[in-house]
Amino acid sequence: MNDVPLYITRFTSWAPGLLSDPTEWQEWARGNRNIRATKDSPGIEFTTPLFRRRLSQISRMTIQVIHDLLPIREDTKIVFVSFRGEIAQQLKINRMLIEDGDISPAAFSLSVFNTPPALAAIALDLRAGYSAVYPAEDRFDTGFLAAASPILCGDAEETVLVYADELVPEEYGSLRPPCNEPLAFAALLSRVPGEPAVNVPASVLESPRAFLKYLYTAPIGDVS
């Protein structure tokens, strides 16, 4: 695959142990800090207590990184990419089915694929729409191209790429991924380079972490 002719003009990230501090993220990208494999979540204090009280780690992280990326244009759509989604909520439902033989509508509504971006749209009053993409075989490049396609085909000036995955519960045992670290980030993809801007080489799309590390270590302003 050739280099993708797109630009990243802004990006934000959140993970346990690093939060939203760009300096700490730069240290992480250089291998000097680690993400904590915990259930810690952002406080999202800009939402009401009633709204956030039952939200999962992945939904809170998603809301936080989109919030930190704002403002965006009113017509800018969001493409949400995840490999496992609301896996902790799904585990709760499995337990309900095993123990009670039934599930509650509330539990089900917070476990579907589009839960994180839908909650972010509600919390942040975003009305342009969103897509939820779950690539097979953890193919981040597939998710990235889903977000880039509206720009490449001329249908959009920009889109917001959001990636998030939460801590996989211990109950999954050997099925848990080798890198079981909660992580979320949001990036503004644009057809036109802003100031600053980072060109996106296809070689960094092998994983979400490779992509994010590139953003934090690339020479900002070099759009060649």
N, C-alpha and C positions, 0 to 999 in steps of 0.2 A: 504493500500500500504506500502510495506517495505521501509526502508531507501534506498535512491538511492546511489549506490557505485560510486560516481563521486566526483571530486574535483574542486574547484574554485581556480585558482592560481593568477588571477588578475581580478579586476572589477573597473568600473568607473561609475559615475552618474552625472546627471545635472537636476536642477529644478529651477524655479524662486525663488529668495531669498537665495538659497544655492549654486548655480553655481556648481563648481567642487571641492570645498574645503573639503578635507576628515575630517578635524576637525569639521567643521560645520555639516557635515553629521552624524558624530558620536553623536553630540548633538541632532540632529533630531531623530536619532534612539532611544535615551534615553528619548525622549519627551520634550526636552528643546528648540527646534527650530521648526518652521513651514515652510512648502512650501507655497509660495504665489500663490493664485488663480488668476493669471494674464496672459496676452498674451506675456509676456517677452520671448525673445528667445536668444540663444547664438549667438555671432557675427560671428562665423566661419570665422574669418579673413584669415584663410589659404586657402580659396577659392577665386575666382575672383569675383569682384562686379557684373559682368554680370550674373554669375552662380547663386549667392545667392539672387538676388534682388526680386524674386517672390516666394521664398520658405516659406512654412508654419512653424508654431511653431514645429510641430511634426517632420518634415523633418530636420529642423535645429538641434533639440535636438538629433535626431538619428545620424546625421553626426558627431556631437560633441563627443558623448560618444564613438563611434567607433574609431574616430580619437585619443581620449585620451587612448584607450586600445592598440593601435598599439605599437610595431610591432607584427604581427601574421605570421604564416607560410603561404607560397604561396598557399598551398592546403587546408587551413582552411576555411570551409564554414560558412556562417552566417545564423542564424535562427531568423527572426524578428517576434516578438509577439506583438499584439496590440488588444485592445477590440473594439476601435471605428475608428482607422485610421485617414485619412485626413477629419475629420468631418467638419472643417471650410471650406475647399475647396468644400465639398459636398453641404454645405449650399449655397455657391455662385452659384453652378450649379442649385440648386433648384430655386433660385431667378431668374436666367436667363430664366429657363423654364417657370416660372410663368409670368414674366414681358415681355420677348421677344419671348417666344415660341421656342427658339433655344439656343444652347450652342456653345461656341468656342472650337475648338480642343485643344488649349493650356490649357484652364481651365479643360477639361476632362482629359488630360494627367497627370495633377498634382493631380488628385483626386482618382486614382485607388489604390487598396490594396497594391501593391508592390512599390508605389512611394518612401517612405522613404529609404528602403534598396537599391533600384535602384539608387537613387541620391547619397547615400553614396558610392556605388561601383564606380560610375563615379568620384566623388570628390576625393576619396582616392585611385583610381586605383587598386581596388580589383577585381580579376579575377577568383576566385575559385567558385563563385556562391553563391546564397542565396535562402532562402525560406521565404515566408510571411504567417504567421499563425494567424488566427483570431478565437480563441476558443469560443465555445458557452457558454453562461451563465457566462462569465467572469472567466472561469476556467484556472487560471494561471498554475496549475499543468499539464494540457494538453499541453500547450505551452512549458513548461519546458521539458516534456518528448519527445516532437518533436525534441528539440535541443539535448537531451541526447541520443536518439535512435541510431544515427550513431556510437556513442562510445560504447554503450552497446552491439550492435550486431557485433562489431569488424571492422566496415567499416572506422572508423576514429580514430585518436589519440586525436583530440580535435575539438571543435566547438565553435563558438561565439554565445551566447544567447543575444539578444537585445530586450528589452521591451521599448515601448514608447506609451504614450497617451497624447494628448494635452487638453487644456481647452475646455470644451464643451460650445458653444455659448449660451447666455441667451435665444435666440429664442426657444430653446428646452424646456424651462420651467420645468415642473415637470418630464420630461423625462431625465433630467440631472442626472448623478450618484450622490449618497450621498457624495462621496469623489471626488469632481470635482477639482483636483489639477494636473497640468501638471507635468509629471515625465518621465525620461528616464534613463536607465542604460544599460551597456554592461558588460558581464562576460565571461571569458574564461573557458569553461568546458573542463576538461582533464581526461583521463583514469589514469594517473599517478600523484601522488601528487608532486607539486613543492615546492619551498621554498620562501615565506610561502605558506600554503595551508589551505583550510577550507573544512571539510567534509560537505555534504549536507543532512541533515535529511529531510525526506518527510514531516514532520509536519510543515515546514515553507513554503510549496508551496501553501498555501491556497490563497495567494494574492501576487502581485508584491511587495507591501510595506512590508509585513511580511518577504518575502525573502530578500529584501534589508536591512531591519533592522537587520536581523540575521547576514548578512555579515559584517555589521559595528559594531556589538557587540560581535560576536563569538570570542573565543580565537584563534587568528591566530597561526598556527603551530600545533594545536590539530587536528589530522587527524584520531583519533581513532573511 
